Structure formats: structure tokens, C-alpha cells
Amino acid sequence: MADWSGTARTPGNVLLTAGDVLQTLFLYHHHVCKKTASESANSTVLGIWNKARIPTIYHPHMVAKLKALFEEYSLIKKNKGRESDAHHARQKEFAERAEKLFDIAHKLAESLVKISEDRMFIEDQMSI
């Protein structure tokens, strides 16, 4: 996961990875805009998915998923000075998950989308 840049700029033609969501959006709202974790999660989640017209999971579940990601990040950051094997394994696992899509699509999203181009976009993004 790259260093947080302090901007809220995101690419418009791809869905974001968990690391991108955490860095670019959530931390921007949390640190720069001085919002609480809950407010930051609410501000972060829906924008890009709505723009892509992809049906998403229930909003409180999205917020909970993002808050859980942030809490895990905070725990790893808090213990960054530890040299234990368990902590290094936790860091590696988190880094691997941060590279994967932050998936908040409805479980039936592909069948709910009627436009074939949108359906192809969903399939393409889910395969990354």
C-alpha cells in the first residue's frame, strides 16, 4: 500500500481496491476534513459505485466493512514497532487484501444490471 497522498482524487474508470478506498477516500475525510470514523465511512463508500451504476449491499453493511478495514489498519499501525512473526504475517495479509477490490456489490449485481456494457464492466472489475 503506497503512502497516503492527502488528496481525494480517484480514477474514474475503475473500481477501487481496499487500499485505495482506505488511503485516498477514508483517510482524506478522516484526517483532512476532520470527520469521525463513521462520518468518513458514510462520505466514502457510495460515490464511485453509484457512478458505475452497480447495485450495492445495504449501506450500513458498507460502512461496517470500511470501518472494520480502518480498525485493522489502525491496529497494524499502532503495533508497527513490533518484530514478532505474527505481526509481520498480519501486515503481509493486510497488504495482500489491500490490493484486492473493495467489493460492495450486491450478490446479484450481475443479474440485476440490464445494460450489457455495465454488466461487462462489472465482470471485468470483479476479475481483477
Secondary structure, 3 states (H helix, E strand, C coil): CCCCCCCCCCCCCCCCEHHHHHHHHHHHHHHHCCCCHHHHHHHHCHHHHHHCCCCECCHHHHHHHHHHHHHHHHHHHHCCCCCCHHHHHHHHHHHHHHCCECCCECCCHHHHCCCHHHHHHHHHHHCC
